[in-house]
Amino acid sequence: MAFRLSLTAWLAAACYFEHKRRRIPNWLTLPGMAASIGWGIFARMHASERLVNYLVVAAAIWFAIYLIWGVFHWFAAGDAKLLMVLFALFPHIKMFWTLCGTIVVVGGIVLLRKYRGKAKELKAFYQSSLLSRKFGPTREELLKTGDFPLTYPIALGGVVHAWLLA
């Protein structure tokens, strides 16, 4: 119970800073990353699950998140660090599907509200993007638009997973 409450409070703090300052400070995320790895190691030392397997899976997931953030720019650095914390705590496929579900639901609601009545603009944007073979936003586009940070659905996914699925 204490673990779930502290994770929920930590995710709420990340959302607060994202809302107020449009960035999640390193002094919040870096200790969270260290604590999540520490918790994962501690939990595996007292369970039948192998510690080496956990460390390999966690490192592979972190590397994949880093590549998606650094190469494709699909999310911001703070969101990448939140994902790293959540996947270090829950390094399994259920966490992935929980995040996918919350991102689709929350993102769908936001996009429906944002682009209501703007179907022609949206169609032209996607056609021009596909014709220029651009499959993700550039860093400049992300900084310019920045209306929909993934922090909120990521945090919601972490809370849902911690309280209902873990």
FENKAMO-V225217 format. One record per residue. N is the residue number from 1. RES is the residue in three letters. PHI is phi in radians with two decimals (none if undefined). Layout:
((N & RES & PHI) (N & RES & PHI))
This chain:
((1 & MET & none) (2 & ALA & -1.12) (3 & PHE & -1.06) (4 & ARG & -1.12) (5 & LEU & -1.15) (6 & SER & -1.20) (7 & LEU & -1.12) (8 & THR & -1.11) (9 & ALA & -1.12) (10 & TRP & -1.13) (11 & LEU & -1.16) (12 & ALA & -1.14) (13 & ALA & -1.13) (14 & ALA & -1.09) (15 & CYS & -1.14) (16 & TYR & -1.06) (17 & PHE & -1.15) (18 & GLU & -1.09) (19 & HIS & -1.22) (20 & LYS & -1.38) (21 & ARG & -2.04) (22 & ARG & 1.11) (23 & ARG & -2.72) (24 & ILE & -1.84) (25 & PRO & -1.21) (26 & ASN & -1.11) (27 & TRP & -1.15) (28 & LEU & -1.67) (29 & THR & -1.43) (30 & LEU & -1.12) (31 & PRO & -1.10) (32 & GLY & -1.11) (33 & MET & -1.14) (34 & ALA & -1.13) (35 & ALA & -1.14) (36 & SER & -1.18) (37 & ILE & -1.16) (38 & GLY & -1.05) (39 & TRP & -1.11) (40 & GLY & -1.08) (41 & ILE & -1.17) (42 & PHE & -1.04) (43 & ALA & -1.15) (44 & ARG & -1.40) (45 & MET & -1.21) (46 & HIS & -1.88) (47 & ALA & -2.21) (48 & SER & -1.40) (49 & GLU & -1.22) (50 & ARG & -1.38) (51 & LEU & -1.13) (52 & VAL & -1.10) (53 & ASN & -1.05) (54 & TYR & -1.05) (55 & LEU & -1.12) (56 & VAL & -1.16) (57 & VAL & -1.12) (58 & ALA & -1.07) (59 & ALA & -1.13) (60 & ALA & -1.14) (61 & ILE & -1.15) (62 & TRP & -1.08) (63 & PHE & -1.11) (64 & ALA & -1.10) (65 & ILE & -1.10) (66 & TYR & -1.07) (67 & LEU & -1.12) (68 & ILE & -1.12) (69 & TRP & -1.23) (70 & GLY & -1.33) (71 & VAL & -1.65) (72 & PHE & -1.64) (73 & HIS & 1.00) (74 & TRP & -1.39) (75 & PHE & -2.69) (76 & ALA & -1.42) (77 & ALA & -1.10) (78 & GLY & -1.11) (79 & ASP & -1.13) (80 & ALA & -1.09) (81 & LYS & -1.20) (82 & LEU & -1.10) (83 & LEU & -1.08) (84 & MET & -1.10) (85 & VAL & -1.12) (86 & LEU & -1.13) (87 & PHE & -1.33) (88 & ALA & -1.28) (89 & LEU & -1.33) (90 & PHE & -2.25) (91 & PRO & -1.49) (92 & HIS & -2.53) (93 & ILE & -1.18) (94 & LYS & -1.07) (95 & MET & -1.13) (96 & PHE & -1.02) (97 & TRP & -1.22) (98 & THR & -1.10) (99 & LEU & -1.12) (100 & CYS & -1.02) (101 & GLY & -1.10) (102 & THR & -1.20) (103 & ILE & -1.16) (104 & VAL & -1.16) (105 & VAL & -1.16) (106 & VAL & -1.15) (107 & GLY & -1.09) (108 & GLY & -1.09) (109 & ILE & -1.10) (110 & VAL & -1.11) (111 & LEU & -1.16) (112 & LEU & -1.08) (113 & ARG & -1.21) (114 & LYS & -1.24) (115 & TYR & -1.85) (116 & ARG & -1.10) (117 & GLY & 1.41) (118 & LYS & -2.13) (119 & ALA & -1.12) (120 & LYS & -1.16) (121 & GLU & -1.08) (122 & LEU & -1.14) (123 & LYS & -1.09) (124 & ALA & -1.11) (125 & PHE & -1.07) (126 & TYR & -1.21) (127 & GLN & -1.13) (128 & SER & -1.18) (129 & SER & -1.16) (130 & LEU & -1.19) (131 & LEU & -1.17) (132 & SER & -1.57) (133 & ARG & 1.02) (134 & LYS & -1.83) (135 & PHE & -1.83) (136 & GLY & -2.54) (137 & PRO & -1.24) (138 & THR & -1.37) (139 & ARG & -1.05) (140 & GLU & -1.12) (141 & GLU & -1.14) (142 & LEU & -1.12) (143 & LEU & -1.19) (144 & LYS & -1.27) (145 & THR & -1.44) (146 & GLY & 0.78) (147 & ASP & -1.33) (148 & PHE & -2.15) (149 & PRO & -1.26) (150 & LEU & -1.34) (151 & THR & -0.98) (152 & TYR & -1.16) (153 & PRO & -1.19) (154 & ILE & -1.13) (155 & ALA & -1.11) (156 & LEU & -1.09) (157 & GLY & -1.08) (158 & GLY & -1.10) (159 & VAL & -1.16) (160 & VAL & -1.05) (161 & HIS & -1.14) (162 & ALA & -1.09) (163 & TRP & -1.53) (164 & LEU & -1.92) (165 & LEU & -1.98) (166 & ALA & -1.46))
